[in-house]
């Protein structure tokens, strides 16, 4: 029950948030397919509830639309990876996989951003050449940070003027 509920919730959030609920998409059919997938994975096993949800709790910390695109693209990639080794001859597996691929394509900018984040973690900051480049870019990075924070302050001031709170 937990896998099906969380999976349907995550997929629904993704599709609704990004305007991909179309006539061809039938959430009830998707729910039926997820029920079958749940049976394939024996997800009613008692250990499923251990430790709480794995995806939905992470979504709550990502509030901005563009931020959500990053985390959701990664979650979709993880579902696709999980389904790589399942029996593709089953219609429900094919349907879910097709929907996930469609969603992944619509979140491609999120995937690119996620790759950028991964690449950053791979930088060898102990390398002298990398350090030199980083120092040369430091002022520009700080300027962008300043632009971002002043933009947020401006938005807050505008909201406070409009709000009759």
Secondary structure, 3 states (H helix, E strand, C coil): CHHHHHHHHHHHHHHHHCCCCCCCCCHHHHHHHHHHHHHHHCCCCHHHHCCCCCCHHHHCCCCCHHHHHHHHHHHHHHHHHHHCCCCCCCHHHHHHHHHHHHHHHHCHHHHHHHHHHHHHHHCCCCCHHHHHHHHHHHHHHHHHHHHHHHHHHHHHHHHHHHCCC
